[in-house]
Amino acid sequence: MTLIIAGRGFARMLIRYSLDRAQALGHRLVVLIGEHGLYQRYGFEPALPHGILLPESKDRDRLQILALTPGALDGLSGAVCGDSIPSMPDRRLMA
Ligand SMILES: CC(C)(COP(=O)(O)OP(=O)(O)OC[C@H]1O[C@@H](n2cnc3c(N)ncnc32)[C@H](O)[C@@H]1OP(=O)(O)O)[C@@H](O)C(=O)NCCC(=O)NCCS
């Protein structure tokens, strides 16, 4: 038996929940790797024009960013780094 769950709003629900939680926890912005066509409806914009990038990553053009508080992107640029970035098997995310 094949269970089809695509197109039933699960991604929308998870994304909205995650963004609400991030905001409730006081985070000022969210950065992710993904398709702009999927994430623009949540307010994400490409990070590269802001000068925000992932060093040594093949996904630099797919980096999306969202300000959760007004002005969070003002004057922000440079490499995404930090020790809380989850590792992925075939991608290097750490700066
Ligand atoms: C992309 C994916 C996460 C969407 O999950 P889903 O549960 O089917 O999505 P939802 O039903 O919540 O749809 C949410 C909205 O996103 C849209 N959408 C879904 N996939 C999309 C895509 N690849 N590009 C643009 N929009 C997309 C839907 O049309 C829907 O639009 P609506 O709000 O106007 O109705 C899922 O199909 C998937 O895992 N695909 C394979 C991997 C993949 O493509 N990942 C992309 C990571 S960037």
The ligand as an SDF file (V2000), in Angstrom:
LIG
                    3D

 48 50  0  0  0  0  0  0  0  0999 V2000
    8.0320   20.1030   -1.4410 C   0  0  0  0  0  0  0  0  0  0  0  0
    7.2850   19.3180   -0.3400 C   0  0  0  0  0  0  0  0  0  0  0  0
    8.0630   19.4830    0.9880 C   0  0  0  0  0  0  0  0  0  0  0  0
    5.8850   19.9240   -0.1920 C   0  0  0  0  0  0  0  0  0  0  0  0
    5.1830   19.2120    0.8070 O   0  0  0  0  0  0  0  0  0  0  0  0
    3.5920   19.0860    0.7930 P   0  0  0  0  0  0  0  0  0  0  0  0
    3.1490   18.6000    2.1170 O   0  0  0  0  0  0  0  0  0  0  0  0
    3.1830   18.3540   -0.4170 O   0  0  0  0  0  0  0  0  0  0  0  0
    3.1750   20.6260    0.6000 O   0  0  0  0  0  0  0  0  0  0  0  0
    1.7930   21.2950    0.9980 P   0  0  0  0  0  0  0  0  0  0  0  0
    0.6650   20.3800    0.6640 O   0  0  0  0  0  0  0  0  0  0  0  0
    1.8550   21.7760    2.4100 O   0  0  0  0  0  0  0  0  0  0  0  0
    1.7780   22.5380    0.0190 O   0  0  0  0  0  0  0  0  0  0  0  0
    2.1050   23.8240    0.4710 C   0  0  0  0  0  0  0  0  0  0  0  0
    2.1210   24.7870   -0.7030 C   0  0  0  0  0  0  0  0  0  0  0  0
    3.4060   24.6740   -1.3720 O   0  0  0  0  0  0  0  0  0  0  0  0
    3.1950   24.4140   -2.7630 C   0  0  0  0  0  0  0  0  0  0  0  0
    4.3000   23.5770   -3.2130 N   0  0  0  0  0  0  0  0  0  0  0  0
    4.5170   22.2990   -2.9130 C   0  0  0  0  0  0  0  0  0  0  0  0
    5.6710   21.8920   -3.4780 N   0  0  0  0  0  0  0  0  0  0  0  0
    6.1780   22.9560   -4.1460 C   0  0  0  0  0  0  0  0  0  0  0  0
    7.3640   23.1900   -4.9190 C   0  0  0  0  0  0  0  0  0  0  0  0
    8.2530   22.2050   -5.1320 N   0  0  0  0  0  0  0  0  0  0  0  0
    7.5670   24.4170   -5.4270 N   0  0  0  0  0  0  0  0  0  0  0  0
    6.6730   25.4220   -5.2210 C   0  0  0  0  0  0  0  0  0  0  0  0
    5.5420   25.2760   -4.4850 N   0  0  0  0  0  0  0  0  0  0  0  0
    5.3090   24.0530   -3.9660 C   0  0  0  0  0  0  0  0  0  0  0  0
    1.8360   23.7510   -2.8360 C   0  0  0  0  0  0  0  0  0  0  0  0
    1.2800   23.9230   -4.1100 O   0  0  0  0  0  0  0  0  0  0  0  0
    1.0610   24.5090   -1.7690 C   0  0  0  0  0  0  0  0  0  0  0  0
    0.6330   25.7250   -2.2930 O   0  0  0  0  0  0  0  0  0  0  0  0
   -0.7160   26.4660   -1.7800 P   0  0  0  0  0  0  0  0  0  0  0  0
   -0.4600   26.8820   -0.3540 O   0  0  0  0  0  0  0  0  0  0  0  0
   -0.8720   27.6240   -2.7170 O   0  0  0  0  0  0  0  0  0  0  0  0
   -1.8120   25.4490   -1.8960 O   0  0  0  0  0  0  0  0  0  0  0  0
    7.1460   17.8280   -0.6550 C   0  0  0  0  0  0  0  0  0  0  0  0
    6.3710   17.6950   -1.8370 O   0  0  0  0  0  0  0  0  0  0  0  0
    8.4680   17.1120   -0.8480 C   0  0  0  0  0  0  0  0  0  0  0  0
    9.0650   16.6650    0.1300 O   0  0  0  0  0  0  0  0  0  0  0  0
    8.9360   17.0030   -2.0940 N   0  0  0  0  0  0  0  0  0  0  0  0
   10.1680   16.2950   -2.4430 C   0  0  0  0  0  0  0  0  0  0  0  0
   11.3970   17.0210   -1.9680 C   0  0  0  0  0  0  0  0  0  0  0  0
   11.4030   18.4720   -2.3700 C   0  0  0  0  0  0  0  0  0  0  0  0
   11.0730   18.8690   -3.4780 O   0  0  0  0  0  0  0  0  0  0  0  0
   11.8050   19.2850   -1.4270 N   0  0  0  0  0  0  0  0  0  0  0  0
   11.9380   20.7070   -1.6230 C   0  0  0  0  0  0  0  0  0  0  0  0
   12.8290   21.2200   -0.5640 C   0  0  0  0  0  0  0  0  0  0  0  0
   13.1960   22.8980   -0.9100 S   0  0  0  0  0  0  0  0  0  0  0  0
  1  2  1  0
  2  3  1  0
  2  4  1  0
  2 36  1  0
  4  5  1  0
  5  6  1  0
  6  7  2  0
  6  8  1  0
  6  9  1  0
  9 10  1  0
 10 11  2  0
 10 12  1  0
 10 13  1  0
 13 14  1  0
 14 15  1  0
 15 16  1  0
 15 30  1  0
 16 17  1  0
 17 18  1  0
 17 28  1  0
 18 19  1  0
 18 27  1  0
 19 20  2  0
 20 21  1  0
 21 22  1  0
 21 27  2  0
 22 23  1  0
 22 24  2  0
 24 25  1  0
 25 26  2  0
 26 27  1  0
 28 29  1  0
 28 30  1  0
 30 31  1  0
 31 32  1  0
 32 33  2  0
 32 34  1  0
 32 35  1  0
 36 37  1  0
 36 38  1  0
 38 39  2  0
 38 40  1  0
 40 41  1  0
 41 42  1  0
 42 43  1  0
 43 44  2  0
 43 45  1  0
 45 46  1  0
 46 47  1  0
 47 48  1  0
M  END
$$$$
